[in-house]
Amino acid sequence: MAGIDQSVFNEMGIADHPAMYRILDAVGRILDEPDLPAPPGRQEQQARGEAQRMMHDPEHPDYSAFHDCDHPRFAEVRAKYMRLMGA
């Protein structure tokens, strides 16, 4: 993404999509870069469950930040979501 303003990806929404994480992981493997970290087995299921709660449960502490791009924690929460879903 060198030379491309990050806001372009944020506006398009592709930087926040789990498929984009998988694509970047695949490109990294083609370029012989180290694998992106992924929690093993049961931790993977728990991570994805946490990510789903962030997205769908209004009682989750990160829910409002996840859905409001003007929230001060929006970028932090989206990064957390990507880490959890990228497993």
Secondary structure, DSSP 8 states (H G I E B T S, - for coil): -TTS-HHHHHHHTGGG-HHHHHHHHHHHHHTT--------HHHHHHHHHHHHHHHH-TTSTTHHHHH-TTSTTHHHHHHHHHHHHT-
